[in-house]
Amino acid sequence: MRILVTGGAGLVGSHSAEFFALSNPKNKVIVLDNLMRSRIFGYDKASVEYNWNYLKKYKNIERIKGDVRDDKDVTRAIGRGVDVVIHTAGQPGVPSSVRKPLEDFSINAYGTLNVLEAARKKSKDTIIIYCSTNKVYGENVDKIPLQELEKRYTFKDVVGVSEQMCTDLTGHTPYGVSKLVGDLYVQEYSYIYKMRTGVFRMSCTTGTRQFGFEDQGWVAWFIIATLFGKPITIYGNGKQVRDMLYVDDLTEAFNLFINSSSESGLFNIGGGPDNTISLLEFLDELESLTGKRPKVKFADWRPSDQKVYISDTSKLEKTLHWKAKTSVKEGIKKLLDWVKENKTYFS
């Protein structure tokens, strides 16, 4: 297979590229990335450049520095055609989308449409995998009744959010809107152009080679801050809960979809009810692993920040026979060890 991974230097992109490069030496993997993650978040060091260089060791991976918003870059990456596009490229920060909504839209919405159209023109039979987000549901998630416990909130009446949750008539933040635009366009290309597409609405994804900042990638950011004595700001009371998904389990879901008989699909994906953690519980887990507790200050809740998000993955489990294999604690430990081994990027 020929596989294009956009945003291939990011967490999901680099692991996807590595997975398909290793799974079959005959696969040709093309990685497209503009390496702008550090600039988006105002970080003065290299970040995803680490992943860019890491992928260099694979002979069946071709790296192209380019932008999904640029027709020439995308056309060059697709070349004579590809069998699969795994579209992970995006502006992933909620606060940065509020600060720069035009840039957020251009990357997440226009960039997605540009990739879809280039694939349609070059190779209509291409399978499109789109990395969407739980933020497409916006504040509708907050209509689910909650129970407040000592260190977390929990859903009162449901195990998780299903694909039946409404995405309309609610606040989202610009990030949620731009990702929903891309989400809908991917679905539309399946309906109107009969392209085979898989939309994966992702919860909190983590793994090695993750570069977290305060604005995005909180799991990695909390680990980095704890290890290197940096202060943490928690927006809200810290009882907000997410289901954590380890990146290897995500790439396995992509692979299962590609090799399935499903024409197209829309799936909520995350660690599910068995793999949840609150911010306060996460800090406790880090303290037990490191013996350290960072300095924490609390601030007002951020716009449209869901108090609880847990994915109902039953549709995915039934359709693709998929299940998350990596526990929350395993995932935290793996990322913690990797950050320790690569401290020059963070200290």
C-alpha positions as CSV (number, residue, x, y, z in Angstrom):
1,M,0.0,0.0,0.0
2,R,0.9,3.6,-0.5
3,I,-0.1,5.6,2.6
4,L,0.0,9.4,3.1
5,V,0.1,10.6,6.7
6,T,-0.5,14.3,7.1
7,G,0.8,15.9,10.2
8,G,3.2,12.9,10.3
9,A,5.5,14.4,12.8
10,G,2.9,14.7,15.5
11,L,2.0,12.2,18.1
12,V,-0.7,10.3,16.1
13,G,0.9,10.9,12.8
14,S,4.3,9.7,13.7
15,H,3.0,6.5,15.4
16,S,0.7,5.9,12.4
17,A,3.6,6.2,10.0
18,E,5.8,3.9,12.0
19,F,3.0,1.3,12.4
20,F,2.4,1.0,8.7
21,A,6.1,1.1,7.8
22,L,6.8,-1.8,10.2
23,S,3.7,-3.8,9.4
24,N,4.7,-4.5,5.9
25,P,8.1,-3.6,4.4
26,K,6.4,-3.3,1.0
27,N,4.3,-0.4,2.2
28,K,5.3,3.0,1.1
29,V,4.6,5.7,3.7
30,I,4.7,9.4,2.8
31,V,4.8,11.8,5.7
32,L,3.7,15.4,5.2
33,D,4.3,18.0,7.9
34,N,5.1,21.7,8.1
35,L,6.8,21.4,11.5
36,M,5.0,24.4,13.0
37,R,3.8,22.9,16.3
38,S,6.3,24.8,18.4
39,R,5.4,28.1,16.7
40,I,1.7,27.6,17.2
41,F,2.2,27.3,21.0
42,G,5.0,29.9,21.4
43,Y,7.6,27.3,22.3
44,D,11.2,28.4,21.8
45,K,12.6,24.8,21.3
46,A,12.1,22.2,18.7
47,S,9.4,19.7,19.5
48,V,7.9,17.5,16.7
49,E,11.2,17.8,14.9
50,Y,12.2,15.0,17.1
51,N,9.6,12.8,15.5
52,W,10.6,14.0,12.0
53,N,14.1,12.9,12.6
54,Y,13.0,9.7,14.3
55,L,11.1,8.6,11.2
56,K,14.2,9.1,9.0
57,K,15.5,5.6,10.0
58,Y,12.7,3.8,8.1
59,K,13.7,3.2,4.4
60,N,10.0,2.9,3.3
61,I,9.1,6.3,4.8
62,E,9.4,9.4,2.6
63,R,9.3,12.8,4.5
64,I,8.0,15.9,2.7
65,K,8.0,19.2,4.5
66,G,4.8,20.9,3.4
67,D,1.5,22.4,4.4
68,V,-2.0,20.8,4.0
69,R,-3.3,24.2,3.0
70,D,-0.9,24.4,0.0
71,D,-2.2,22.7,-3.2
72,K,1.2,22.0,-4.5
73,D,2.5,20.4,-1.3
74,V,-0.5,18.1,-1.0
75,T,-0.4,17.1,-4.7
76,R,3.3,16.4,-4.5
77,A,2.7,14.2,-1.4
78,I,-0.1,12.2,-3.1
79,G,2.0,11.8,-6.2
80,R,0.6,9.3,-8.7
81,G,-2.0,8.3,-6.0
82,V,-2.2,6.7,-2.6
83,D,-4.3,3.9,-1.2
84,V,-4.9,5.5,2.2
85,V,-4.7,9.0,3.6
86,I,-4.5,9.3,7.4
87,H,-5.3,12.9,8.0
88,T,-3.9,13.8,11.4
89,A,-2.7,17.3,10.5
90,G,-4.4,20.0,12.5
91,Q,-4.3,23.0,14.8
92,P,-5.0,21.1,18.1
93,G,-5.2,23.8,20.7
94,V,-8.5,25.2,22.1
95,P,-7.0,28.4,23.6
96,S,-5.0,29.1,20.4
97,S,-8.1,28.7,18.3
98,V,-9.7,31.5,20.4
99,R,-6.7,33.7,20.0
100,K,-6.3,33.0,16.2
101,P,-9.6,31.8,14.8
102,L,-8.6,32.5,11.2
103,E,-5.4,30.4,11.4
104,D,-7.4,27.6,13.2
105,F,-10.0,27.6,10.4
106,S,-7.5,27.6,7.6
107,I,-5.6,24.6,9.0
108,N,-8.5,22.5,10.4
109,A,-11.3,23.2,7.9
110,Y,-9.7,24.4,4.7
111,G,-6.7,22.1,5.1
112,T,-9.0,19.1,5.4
113,L,-11.0,20.1,2.4
114,N,-7.8,20.6,0.4
115,V,-6.6,17.1,1.3
116,L,-10.0,15.6,0.4
117,E,-10.1,17.3,-3.0
118,A,-6.6,16.4,-3.9
119,A,-7.2,12.8,-3.1
120,R,-10.5,12.8,-5.0
121,K,-8.8,14.2,-8.1
122,K,-5.7,12.0,-8.0
123,S,-7.1,8.7,-6.7
124,K,-10.8,8.5,-5.9
125,D,-10.5,5.0,-4.4
126,T,-8.3,6.4,-1.6
127,I,-9.4,5.5,1.9
128,I,-9.6,8.6,4.1
129,I,-9.0,8.4,7.8
130,Y,-9.9,11.6,9.6
131,C,-8.8,12.5,13.2
132,S,-11.8,14.3,14.6
133,T,-12.4,15.2,18.2
134,N,-14.9,15.0,21.1
135,K,-15.0,18.8,20.9
136,V,-17.4,18.5,18.0
137,Y,-20.1,17.7,20.6
138,G,-19.3,21.0,22.5
139,E,-21.4,21.9,25.5
140,N,-24.1,19.3,24.6
141,V,-22.0,16.8,26.6
142,D,-22.6,19.0,29.7
143,K,-26.3,18.2,29.5
144,I,-25.6,14.7,30.8
145,P,-26.3,14.7,34.6
146,L,-23.2,14.5,36.7
147,Q,-22.4,13.2,40.2
148,E,-19.6,15.0,42.1
149,L,-17.2,12.8,44.1
150,E,-14.2,13.8,46.2
151,K,-11.7,13.9,43.3
152,R,-13.8,13.5,40.2
153,Y,-17.1,14.0,38.4
154,T,-18.8,11.0,36.9
155,F,-21.7,10.6,34.5
156,K,-24.9,9.8,36.3
157,D,-27.0,8.0,33.8
158,V,-24.8,6.8,30.9
159,V,-21.4,5.0,30.6
160,G,-20.2,7.3,27.8
161,V,-20.9,9.6,24.9
162,S,-22.2,7.8,21.8
163,E,-22.2,8.9,18.2
164,Q,-25.9,9.8,18.6
165,M,-24.9,12.9,20.7
166,C,-26.1,16.1,18.9
167,T,-23.3,18.3,17.5
168,D,-25.7,21.2,16.9
169,L,-27.2,24.1,18.9
170,T,-24.4,24.6,21.4
171,G,-21.1,26.3,22.1
172,H,-17.9,24.6,20.8
173,T,-15.0,27.0,20.7
174,P,-13.5,27.9,17.3
175,Y,-11.4,24.7,17.5
176,G,-14.5,22.5,18.0
177,V,-16.2,24.3,15.0
178,S,-13.3,24.0,12.7
179,K,-12.8,20.3,13.5
180,L,-16.6,19.7,13.0
181,V,-16.3,21.4,9.6
182,G,-13.6,18.9,8.6
183,D,-15.6,16.1,10.1
184,L,-18.7,16.9,8.0
185,Y,-16.7,17.4,4.8
186,V,-15.1,13.9,5.2
187,Q,-18.6,12.4,5.7
188,E,-19.9,14.4,2.7
189,Y,-17.1,13.1,0.4
190,S,-18.3,9.6,1.3
191,Y,-21.9,10.5,0.5
192,I,-21.6,12.5,-2.7
193,Y,-18.3,11.2,-4.2
194,K,-18.6,7.6,-2.9
195,M,-15.2,7.7,-1.3
196,R,-14.5,5.4,1.6
197,T,-14.0,7.4,4.8
198,G,-13.5,6.7,8.5
199,V,-14.1,9.5,11.0
200,F,-12.7,8.9,14.4
201,R,-13.9,11.3,17.1
202,M,-11.0,11.0,19.5
203,S,-10.9,11.6,23.2
204,C,-7.7,12.2,25.2
205,T,-4.9,10.4,23.2
206,T,-1.4,10.0,24.7
207,G,1.8,8.1,24.1
208,T,5.5,8.3,23.7
209,R,7.0,11.1,21.6
210,Q,4.2,13.5,22.7
211,F,5.1,17.1,23.2
212,G,2.6,18.7,25.5
213,F,2.1,22.4,26.3
214,E,-0.3,24.1,28.6
215,D,-2.6,24.9,25.6
216,Q,-2.7,21.3,24.3
217,G,-1.5,17.9,25.3
218,W,-2.2,18.2,29.0
219,V,-1.1,14.6,29.9
220,A,2.4,15.2,28.6
221,W,2.4,18.8,29.9
222,F,1.6,17.6,33.5
223,I,4.4,15.0,33.3
224,I,6.9,17.6,32.0
225,A,5.9,20.1,34.6
226,T,6.1,17.6,37.4
227,L,9.5,16.3,36.4
228,F,11.1,19.7,35.8
229,G,9.5,21.8,38.5
230,K,7.3,23.9,36.3
231,P,4.0,25.4,37.7
232,I,0.7,24.0,36.5
233,T,-2.5,25.9,36.1
234,I,-5.8,23.9,36.4
235,Y,-8.7,25.6,34.9
236,G,-11.7,24.6,37.0
237,N,-11.5,22.5,40.1
238,G,-9.4,19.5,38.8
239,K,-12.3,17.1,39.0
240,Q,-12.8,17.1,35.2
241,V,-12.5,13.6,33.8
242,R,-11.3,12.2,30.4
243,D,-10.9,8.7,29.1
244,M,-7.3,8.1,28.1
245,L,-6.4,6.3,24.9
246,Y,-2.9,5.1,24.2
247,V,-1.8,5.9,20.7
248,D,-0.9,2.3,19.7
249,D,-4.5,1.3,20.3
250,L,-5.6,4.2,18.1
251,T,-3.4,3.1,15.2
252,E,-4.7,-0.4,15.6
253,A,-8.2,0.9,15.1
254,F,-7.1,2.7,11.9
255,N,-5.6,-0.5,10.6
256,L,-8.8,-2.5,11.5
257,F,-10.9,0.0,9.6
258,I,-8.7,0.0,6.5
259,N,-8.8,-3.8,6.4
260,S,-12.5,-4.2,7.1
261,S,-15.4,-4.5,4.8
262,S,-17.0,-1.3,6.2
263,E,-17.7,1.1,3.4
264,S,-17.5,4.2,5.6
265,G,-17.8,4.8,9.3
266,L,-18.1,7.3,12.1
267,F,-16.7,6.3,15.5
268,N,-16.2,7.7,18.9
269,I,-12.8,6.4,20.2
270,G,-11.1,6.7,23.5
271,G,-10.1,4.6,26.4
272,G,-13.8,4.2,27.4
273,P,-15.3,3.8,30.8
274,D,-12.5,1.4,32.0
275,N,-9.7,4.0,31.4
276,T,-10.8,7.3,32.9
277,I,-8.9,9.7,35.1
278,S,-9.4,13.2,36.6
279,L,-6.8,15.9,36.7
280,L,-6.5,15.5,40.5
281,E,-6.2,11.8,40.2
282,F,-3.6,12.2,37.5
283,L,-1.4,14.4,39.8
284,D,-1.8,11.7,42.5
285,E,-0.6,9.0,40.1
286,L,2.4,11.1,39.1
287,E,3.3,11.7,42.7
288,S,3.3,8.0,43.3
289,L,5.6,7.4,40.3
290,T,8.0,10.3,40.8
291,G,7.7,11.4,44.4
292,K,7.1,14.9,43.2
293,R,4.1,17.2,43.3
294,P,4.2,20.3,41.1
295,K,3.0,23.7,42.3
296,V,-0.6,24.1,41.2
297,K,-2.8,27.1,40.9
298,F,-6.5,27.1,40.0
299,A,-8.2,29.5,37.5
300,D,-11.6,30.0,36.1
301,W,-13.1,27.3,33.8
302,R,-12.3,27.8,30.1
303,P,-15.0,28.2,27.5
304,S,-16.8,25.0,26.6
305,D,-14.5,22.8,28.7
306,Q,-16.4,19.6,29.2
307,K,-16.4,18.5,32.8
308,V,-16.6,14.9,31.8
309,Y,-15.9,13.3,28.5
310,I,-15.9,9.5,28.3
311,S,-16.3,7.7,24.9
312,D,-18.9,5.1,24.4
313,T,-16.9,2.8,22.1
314,S,-19.5,0.1,21.7
315,K,-20.1,0.8,18.1
316,L,-16.4,0.6,17.3
317,E,-16.1,-2.6,19.3
318,K,-19.0,-4.2,17.5
319,T,-18.1,-3.0,14.0
320,L,-14.3,-3.6,14.0
321,H,-13.9,-5.9,17.0
322,W,-11.6,-3.3,18.6
323,K,-10.9,-2.7,22.3
324,A,-8.4,-0.5,24.1
325,K,-5.6,-2.7,25.4
326,T,-3.3,-0.2,27.3
327,S,-4.5,0.9,30.7
328,V,-4.3,4.5,32.0
329,K,-1.5,3.6,34.3
330,E,0.5,1.8,31.7
331,G,0.2,4.7,29.3
332,I,1.3,7.3,31.9
333,K,4.3,5.2,32.8
334,K,5.4,4.7,29.2
335,L,5.2,8.5,28.5
336,L,6.9,9.3,31.8
337,D,9.8,7.1,31.0
338,W,10.2,8.5,27.6
339,V,10.2,12.1,28.9
340,K,12.9,11.2,31.4
341,E,15.0,9.7,28.6
342,N,14.6,12.8,26.5
343,K,14.9,15.5,29.2
344,T,17.0,17.9,27.0
345,Y,13.8,18.7,25.1
346,F,11.9,19.8,28.2
347,S,14.3,21.0,30.9
